[in-house]
């Protein structure tokens, strides 16, 4: 007696293709879920920033949109973000008990930080010019 395995192979192939498609959709959904945009609220720890993420979700029972806020501790290797910056974060391996997110990129720098930086540069230029004038006057 001979058993035809060709039909079984095609059925198995269809199941494999469906499983691959399901996994791809699931991973795409998780990638989307594992990236957030938020605002830096604290940079007091070394190589760590606290990012506040606000999300809106529809509450079915109340039939209204509700704001959910959550703070994430984010690993910032180069300590490049400042308070008020808008950043994108993504999930990664755990760095500590509470820190399992990493800074992906800074989307927008805080205007207050940019202003402060510019004022420091101008003050340094002014101090250098005053020192040069004092040296010439002393001669």
Backbone as a ProteinNet text record, in pm:
[ID]
protein_1_A
[PRIMARY]
XXXXXXXXXXXXXXXXXXXXXXXXXXXXXXXXXXXXXXXXXXXXXXXXXXXXXXXXXXXXXXXXXXXXXXXXXXXXXXXXXXXXXXXXXXXXXXXXXXXXXXXXXXXXXXXXXXXXXXXXXXXXXXXXXXXXXXXXXXX
[TERTIARY]
85.7	0	88.7	57.1	136.5	55.7	118.8	50.6	101.9	11.9	50.7	78.6	201.5	240.1	241.3	213.1	219.6	113.6	-7.2	-112.4	-81.3	-21.7	17	125.5	218.8	327.8	272.7	175.6	118.9	40.8	-31.2	-103.3	-6.3	103.6	204.9	270.4	294.8	356.2	265.2	135	39.9	40	48.5	53.2	181.6	291.9	420.3	416.1	359.9	350.1	261.3	150.1	62.2	131.2	206.5	278.1	384.3	456.8	557.5	491.3	376.6	305.5	258.3	206.4	161.8	277.9	391.5	508.9	557.1	559	602.4	510.5	378.8	283	299.5	321.9	338.9	466	576.6	701	689.4	619.9	600.1	517.5	416.4	333	413.8	497.1	578.3	683.2	742.6	838.7	772.4	649.4	578	547.8	514.8	482.6	606.8	721.1	842.3	920.4	859.9	922.9	825.2	875.8	791.3	860.7	781	832.7	787.7	881.4	848.5	938.8	919.3	994.6	1083.1	1207.6	1301.4	1263.3	1241.7	1203.9	1315	1416.6	1526	1650.1	1765.7	1894.4	1993.2	1944.9	2030	2119.5	2083	2163.4	2266.1	2375.2	2478.8	2430.2	2443.3	2406.7	2261	2176	2034	1950	1843.2	1746.8	1608.9	1523.1	1385.3	1299.1	1224.5	1144	996.7	917.4	773.5	704.1	629.3	557.7	408.8	341.8	196.7	131.1	29.4	-44.3	-192.8	-268.4	-413.5	-475.4	-569.1	-640.3	-788.7	-866.8	-1012.2	-1062.3	-1134.2	-1195.6	-1334.5	-1355.9	-1481.9	-1599.6	-1577.7	-1688.3	-1732.6	-1636.2	-1670.5	-1694.9	-1652.9	-1663.8	-1595.6	-1472.4	-1394.5	-1246.7	-1167.9	-1023	-959.5	-873	-808.9	-658.2	-594.1	-449.7	-380.7	-286.9	-206.9	-64.1	-5.5	131.7	215.8	337.3	426.5	569.6	648.7	789.5	874.4	971	1063.6	1205.3	1285	1427.9	1497.9	1577.3	1637.1	1788.8	1857.8	2003.9	2052.2	2130.6	2186.2	2337.6	2399.3	2541.9	2629.3	2603.1	2688	2638.7	2532	2472.6	2448.4	2382.2	2363	2227.6	2132.9	2003.1	1993.6	1912.8	1890.8	1742.5	1710.2	1570.3	1490.8	1372.3	1286	1301.6	1402.9	1421.3	1312.3	1275.8	1182.8	1265.7	1248.3	1334.4	1251	1315.7	1255.5	1334.1	1261.5	1325.6	1279	1361.7	1322.9	1361.7	1295.3	1321.1	1450.6	1519.1	1643.2	1658.9	1775.5	1801.2	1800.6	1773.1	1773.8	1914.6	1928.6	2055.8	2059.7	1943.2	1932.5	1791.7	1755.3	1623.1	1511.2	1530.2	1422.8	1453.2	1571.9	1610.9	1628.5	1532.8	1543.5	1507	1529.8	1504.9	1632.8	1648.9	1769.1	1728.4	1807.6	1781.3	1814.4	1716.9	1738.4	1785	1712.7	1755.2	1685.1	1747.7	1687.5	1614.4	1485.1	1404.2	1406.7	1402	1395	1460.6	1556.4	1623.1	1533	1547	1468.5	1515.4	1424.4	1465.2	1536.7	1497.6	1562	1707.9	1736.7	1875.1	1957.6	1899.5	1971.3	2001.7	1905.9	1925.6	2036.4	2033.2	2135.1	2274.7	2284.4	2412	2465.9	2377.2	2415.7	2463.3	2394.9	2434.3	2571.4	2599.8	2731.8	2841.2	2812.9	2910.7	2937.8	2832	2848.9	2925.3	2897.2	2967.9	3115.8	3146.9	3286.7	3358.7	3292.1	3351.1	3373.4	3274.4	3286.4	3399.9	3415.4	3523.9	3659.2	3667.2	3793.8	3827.5	3727.2	3748.6	3790.9	3728.3	3764.2	3905.6	3946.5	4082.4	4183.6	4150.7	4241.5	4253.7	4144	4146.6	4229.1	4217.6	4293.7	4442.1	4478.7	4620	4679	4600.8	4649.3	4662	4569	4573.4	4692	4729.2	4841.4	4974.6	4982.5	5108.1	5134.1
-117.9	0	122	215.7	338.6	457.3	540.1	655.4	780.7	864.3	988.3	1095.9	1143.4	1245.7	1385.1	1395	1525.6	1621	1572.6	1659.5	1701.4	1611	1645.9	1752.7	1740.9	1837.7	1977	1985.7	2116.7	2174.1	2089.1	2137.7	2187.7	2111.9	2154.7	2284.9	2296.4	2418.5	2538.7	2521.8	2629.9	2670.3	2573	2602.4	2676.1	2637.4	2703	2848.2	2870.2	3006.7	3092.1	3036.4	3111.1	3143.2	3047.3	3070.7	3179.2	3177.2	3281.8	3418.3	3425.3	3551.8	3602.1	3509.8	3545.8	3599.2	3532.4	3578.4	3714.7	3737.5	3865.9	3978.1	3954.7	4055.8	4082.5	3975.8	3991.4	4070.2	4039.7	4111.8	4258.2	4285.6	4424.8	4500	4433.6	4497.5	4523.1	4426.6	4445.2	4553.6	4561.7	4668.8	4804.7	4814.5	4941	4970.9	4867.5	4886.9	4918.5	4874.8	4887.6	5014	5108.8	5238.6	5347.3	5442.5	5550.9	5683.7	5789.3	5925.8	5993.7	6057.5	6121.8	6239	6298.3	6416.3	6380.7	6426	6399.9	6488	6426	6501.4	6503.6	6416.8	6416.4	6355.7	6416.6	6362.2	6361.5	6342.1	6352.2	6230.5	6117.5	5996.3	5984.1	5915	5896.4	5799.5	5841.2	5760.7	5714.7	5786.8	5752.1	5878.8	5869.6	5979	5920.6	6002.3	5961.5	6029.2	5948.7	5999	5976.4	6082.6	6076.4	6055.5	5946.4	5913.2	5928.8	6005.3	6023.6	5950.8	5871.3	5799.7	5821.5	5821.6	5834.6	5702.7	5653.6	5531.6	5552.7	5488.3	5500.9	5408.9	5466.1	5387.5	5346.4	5216.7	5167.2	5192.1	5178	5193.1	5339	5430.1	5572.2	5637	5569.9	5619.9	5755.8	5764.5	5887	5851.2	5945	5925.3	5964	5876.5	5897.7	5906.3	5999.4	6017	5928.4	5847.1	5764.1	5816.7	5834	5884.6	5782.7	5760.6	5667.1	5715.4	5696.3	5733.4	5608.8	5622.6	5514.6	5561.2	5474.2	5502.4	5454.5	5543.7	5519.5	5526.8	5433.3	5434.8	5535.3	5632.6	5737.1	5729.1	5649.7	5617.6	5742.5	5835.1	5953.6	6074.6	6057.6	6166.5	6289.7	6268.9	6376.8	6445.7	6389.7	6455.5	6540.6	6645.7	6738	6741	6803	6812.9	6891.9	6841.8	6909.6	6862.5	6781.8	6731.2	6630.7	6628.1	6527.3	6415.9	6291.6	6181	6060.1	5971.7	5843	5736.4	5645.6	5539.5	5405	5303.1	5168.3	5070.7	4958.4	4857.5	4784	4738.3	4663.5	4566.2	4510.9	4420	4500.2	4439	4513.2	4558.1	4686.1	4739.2	4732.1	4737.3	4726.7	4678.1	4683.8	4636.2	4716.3	4846.5	4932.3	4992.3	4968	5034	4930.4	4928	4836.1	4905.6	5035.6	5114.5	5186.8	5216.5	5284.7	5402.9	5509	5628.6	5599.1	5615.6	5589.4	5716.5	5827.5	5954	6070.7	6186.2	6309.3	6374.6	6389.8	6446.1	6598.2	6657.6	6803.4	6846.2	6937.3	6988.7	7091.6	7102.3	7197.7	7339.9	7434.4	7572.6	7636.4	7603	7660.5	7619.1	7494.3	7445.4	7512.3	7527.8	7594	7739.3	7808.2	7947.3	7956.9	7867.4	7868.3	7843.6	7751.1	7719.7	7841	7907.9	8026.8	8138.9	8158	8262.5	8232.3	8105.9	8068.8	8097.4	8067.4	8095.1	8244.7	8325.9	8471	8525.1	8470.5	8514	8478.4	8361.1	8320.7	8411.1	8446.9	8538.5	8676.6	8721.4	8852.5	8855.2	8749.7	8740.8	8738.4	8667.5	8661	8799.2	8869.6	9002.8	9100.7	9091.4	9177.8	9151.3	9025.7	8991.5	9044.4	9035.8	9086.4	9238.5	9308.2	9452.7	9491.8	9416.8	9443.6	9422.7	9322.8	9297.5	9411	9462.5	9573.3	9700.9	9721.9	9840.8	9835.6	9719.2	9701.8	9729.9	9714	9735.7	9880.2
0	0	0	-88.9	-103	-51.7	32.6	89.8	19.9	-24.5	-91.1	14.8	14.7	112.3	51.8	-77.9	-142.4	-88.2	-63.1	-10.2	132.3	211.7	347.5	347.5	252.1	244.3	214.5	124.3	92	209.6	281.9	399.2	505.9	525	621.4	577.2	446.6	394	418.1	396.3	422.6	568.4	658.2	801.9	837.3	775.1	801.5	755.2	636.4	584	673.6	719	808.5	940.4	993.5	1119.5	1102.8	990.2	964.3	954.4	886.1	871.8	1008.4	1090.8	1225	1309.1	1302.5	1378.3	1331.6	1198.6	1144.1	1191.1	1186.8	1232.5	1381.3	1458.4	1602.9	1634.2	1563.1	1590.4	1548.3	1437.7	1396.2	1499	1553.1	1654.6	1781.2	1821.9	1941.2	1920.5	1799.9	1771.8	1787.1	1738.8	1750.5	1897	1973.3	2113.9	2196.7	2152.7	2232.1	2202	2134.7	2110.1	2154.8	2232	2280.1	2257.9	2251	2246	2374	2442.3	2568.4	2597	2713.4	2755	2874.6	2869.7	2978.3	3097.1	3213.1	3332.4	3437.2	3424	3520	3457.2	3487.6	3443	3559.5	3679.5	3798	3819.6	3763.8	3781.2	3669.7	3697.7	3596.8	3489.9	3363.9	3247.3	3249.8	3320.7	3329.1	3319.2	3242.7	3233.8	3263.9	3322.1	3346.7	3241	3166.8	3055.1	3086.8	3072.4	3094.8	2960	2949.4	2825.9	2852	2766.3	2776	2660	2691.9	2588.6	2609.9	2503.1	2509.4	2465.7	2546.7	2512.4	2534.4	2452.3	2462.1	2572.8	2669.4	2774.8	2727.2	2711.3	2654.7	2748.3	2876.9	2971.7	2981.9	2986.4	2996.7	2861.5	2754.9	2618.4	2603.5	2654.7	2638.4	2634.8	2583.9	2574.7	2708.1	2758.9	2888.3	2866.8	2937.1	2927.3	3031.2	2984.5	3073.4	3070.8	3187.7	3197.6	3272.6	3222.9	3290.1	3273.6	3378.3	3374.4	3352	3262.4	3232.6	3263.4	3325	3341.5	3215.8	3156.5	3025.8	3037	2971.5	2970.2	2865.5	2908.8	2821.8	2834.2	2748.4	2759.4	2757.4	2664.2	2649.8	2728.6	2804.5	2882.1	2796.8	2684.1	2587	2597.9	2672	2680.5	2807.1	2799.6	2910.2	2943.9	3056.2	3096.4	2992.7	2960.4	2865.6	2722.5	2692.9	2556.4	2522.6	2394.9	2346.9	2285.3	2333	2291.8	2251.1	2173.8	2140.1	2215	2282.5	2358.8	2306	2325.4	2285.2	2395.1	2396.8	2499	2465.6	2569.9	2550	2665.9	2677	2788.6	2917.8	3031.2	3158	3196.3	3229.8	3279.6	3431.7	3494	3638.9	3671.1	3799.4	3840.2	3774.9	3758.7	3706.9	3570	3515.9	3389.8	3279	3185.1	3071.9	2940.5	2934.7	2814.2	2776.9	2648.7	2602.1	2514.5	2520.6	2440.9	2295.5	2208	2066.3	1994.8	2014.7	1955.1	2023.8	2011.8	2063	1946.6	1959.8	1851.7	1852.8	1973.6	1983.5	2113.9	2103.3	2223.2	2290.3	2420.9	2497.3	2467.1	2440	2411.9	2530.4	2652.5	2770.7	2777.6	2745.7	2748.8	2639.5	2521.1	2411.4	2447	2509.1	2550	2654.1	2751.3	2857	2799.8	2706.5	2642.9	2566.2	2492.5	2415.1	2507.9	2620.7	2716.6	2776.9	2804.7	2857.3	2754.7	2627.2	2521.4	2509.9	2515.1	2506.6	2627.3	2745.1	2865.4	2856.9	2803.1	2788.3	2688.1	2578	2479.5	2540.8	2618.5	2683	2783.5	2858.7	2957.6	2887.8	2775.3	2700.2	2641.9	2591.8	2534.7	2645.6	2763.3	2875.2	2921.9	2925	2965	2865.2	2736.8	2633.4	2643.4	2671.6	2686.4	2809.2	2917.2	3038.1	3014.3	2936.7	2905.9	2822.5	2727.4	2643.8	2725.7	2817.3	2901.5	2997.5	3041.2	3134.1	3064.6	2934.1	2861	2846.4
[MASK]
+++++++++++++++++++++++++++++++++++++++++++++++++++++++++++++++++++++++++++++++++++++++++++++++++++++++++++++++++++++++++++++++++++++++++++

